[in-house]
Amino acid sequence: MKINQKWSLKDQAMLLKRLSSMLEKGYTLNEALNFLYVNENGSKQGDLLACLEQLSSGHSFRKALTSLHFHRDVISYLYFAEQHGDMEFALRESSEILQKKMTHLEKLSKILRYPLFLIITVIMILSIVQSVITPQFQQLYDSMNIEASFFSVFLLFVFSVLKWTGFAGLTLTIVILLYYLLIYKKKPIDEQMKTLIKIPIVKNTFIMFHSYFFALQLSNLLRGGMSTFESLKIFESQNILPFYRVEASHLIERLKSGAKLNQIIENRGFYEKELALVILHGQANGQLARELYMYSQFVIEKLEQKIVKAMTIIQPTIYAFVGIVVLFVYLSMLLPMYKMMENI
């Protein structure tokens, strides 16, 4: 059956949440999907039917959702659920992750919408001031033999700096895009990550997310009865997240050579230092799965707080910048008029 267009994040989160709730109440996955199929309408009903057909043909639920173009985070959660067997947990966690992602994107959109409009407006005003108004005042100065004040010269300098800063920003964006397409994407995945964690702005975010995801999925696999070595083999065998495949291969090789997992993690550079301590403590008290899960929840809460804090800083910063620029534009038009009035 033909698959329709990609589901929105909202629709994906809703489906996963409903399935998780129904599995918790004792439904099988097929029964839950059949129930949702009967109560759905439009194109999504056809998608759910296609999903049921794939399941009846022997395909996994992960494969069915992949054909529906579900988010990669969901697919990766389901891959690990296939290994540890807790499908209800994976559906609930992936639904919550998508919900948080939507919430943050919506907040960011609201925060940036009006400031971006202001910035575009200010850029247009600056262009008009520098190309039309400033030359006219300069002509008046010359015709009346009036010497421009220091502040007027300073304003012209500020406008020039803003203009060239804009050009520099545009050039930098193009260079970064070309670097990404021509060089970065061709690097091995671990080299890509090493490059990313050298960028101060994104380093902490990537390290926190890597720590969260690795701790959560390793915890689930251990709770499913697997050993640490077997769990890393599961990471290595998947092809959804290339970084974790390469990383698992490295961890396995180091473990074979006699190194301890907490020491490898501590020296790797892709994880928070606390993760190594959690692994050491969990192995010592025989509760590694529990310790890793609690740590993963702590990290995701900390990451969420970090994102919210960044959002609260972005808007005031943009407003302050726009306010200063508007003030300079106002002064650039007002001061020359006072200067001319003094010389009449």
Buried (B, 14 or more C-beta within 10 A) or exposed (E): EEBBEEBEBEBBBBBBBBBBBBBEEEBEBEEBBBBBBEEBEEEBBBBBBBBBEBBEEEBBBBBBBBBBBBBEBBBBBBBBBBBBEBBBBBBBBBBBBBBBBBEBEEBBEEBBEEBEEBBEEBBEBBEEBBEEBBEEBBEBBEEEEBEBBEEBEBBBEBBEEBBEEEEEEEEEEEEEEEEEEEEBEEEEBBEBBEEBBEEEEEEBBBBBEBBBBBBBBBBBBBBBEBEBEEBBBBBBEBEBBBBBBBBBBBBBEBBEEEEBBBEBBBEBEBBBEBBBBBBBBBBEEEBBBBBBBBBBBBBBEBBBEEBEEBBEEBBEEBEEBBEEBBEBBEBBEEBBEEBBEEEE
